[in-house]
């Protein structure tokens, strides 16, 4: 159990480190103002795609996999906790809890929250990318430029 807790903690730390290192860029592209002509927004469009593909998708994928990997063990911990609470009562059950199980549950909880936050950011950025893709198509149609 200790190796599982160590692995989960290491994954959470790694993902949190990457998020903290890239949060400035992620917040920058989240706050882009998309008002204006497409030619004025072209560099933002390119930068937005690069950040989405090169930073957000890898960290979102990593947090998703890290969360999924430990779900079966956490479900077992929850089942055992419910069973113990039913058998001996809530207050008596507290003395039977082991630290590694509690830590794994907390780490998994934070991985899940981080994954949800990253997923929300991904949806925000994807909406902006779709908006700019549509603006690009509209611009190309107005200039009779063939689409890619």
N, C-alpha and C positions, 0 to 999 in steps of 0.2 A: 504494500500500500504506500509506503514512503516513496518508492521510485515513481509511482503514478502521480503522487502529489508534487514531487520535484519536477516531473515532466510538465505537468499542467502549469505549475508556477513559472517555469522557464518559458513556456509558450506565451503565457499572459504577459510576462515581462518583455519578451521580444516584440510582441505585437504592440504593446503599449509604448515601447521605445520608438518603434517605427512611426506610430501615430504621432507621438510628441515631436519627432524630428520633421515630419511632413505636415503637421497641423497648420503651420503658417501658410504654406502653399495651398493647402486644401481650403482654408478660410479665405484666402485671396481670391481663388476662382469661384467660391460660393458667393462672394460679394460683388462679382462682376455686374456692372450695369450694362444691360443689353439694348439700351435705347440708342438708336442711330442707324445709319446706313451700313449695309453689310461690309463694304470695303473698309469702313472704320473699325469694324469688329473682327476683321479677318485674323489678326494676330491673336486676339482673345480666343477665337474659335480654335485655332491651332494649339494654343497653350492649354485650353480646356480639355481638348482631346488627349494631349500628351499626359496631363496630370491624371485624367480619368483612367487611361490605359496603363500608364507606367507606375502609378503610385497607388491609386485608390483600389483598383481591381486586385492587384496582388495582396494588399493588406486585408481587403475584404475576404478574399478567398482563403487566406491564412487563418483569419479569425473564424470563418465558417468551419473550416476543417478542424481547427483546434476545439471548437465547441462541440462538434458532432462526435469527435473521437471519445470524449469522456462522458457523454450522455448515458450510455448503458450503466456505467459504474455509479453515476450520481442517482440514477433511477433505483438501483439496488440499495443505495444508502437511504433514499427516501422511503422505500418499501420497508426496510428494516426499522427505520425510525418510527414509522406509523405502527408497525406490528408491536414494537417495544412499548410505545405509548399506550396502546390498547391493553397490553398485558399488565403493565406495572403502574401506569398512570404517568402523566406528564412530568410531575415534579420528581418522582422516583427514577424516571428514565434518564434524567440529566446526568446522574452519576455513572451511567453506562456508556455515554458517548465518548468516542475516542477523537483525539485532536486531528489525526490525518484525515479522517472522514469529513469532519467539519471544515477543515481547510480546503479539501477538494471541492466540497459543495460551494464554498465562498468563491473560490477561484473560477469555478464553472459559471457561477452567477455573474461575475464580472466579465468573463469572456462573452457571455450571452448579451450583456448590456452593451459591450463594446461592438459586438457584431451588429446589433440593432442600430446603434448610432452610425456605424459606417454604412450600413444599408440605406439609412435615411439620407446620408450625404450623397451616396451613389444615385439615388433617385432624383435628388435635387440637381446634380450635375448632368444626369442623363436628360432631364427636361431641358436644360440650357443647351445641351449639344443638339437635341432634336430641333429646338427653336432656331439655332444657328444653321443647322443643315437645311431647314426649310427656307430660311432667308437666303442662303447660298443658292439653292435651286431656283428661287424666285429671281435672284439677280442674274443667274446664267440664262434663264428663259428670256428675261428682258433684253439681254445682249446677244441672244442667239448663240450662246456658247454651249457646245455639246456637254452633257453630263457624263460623269465618270462611270 
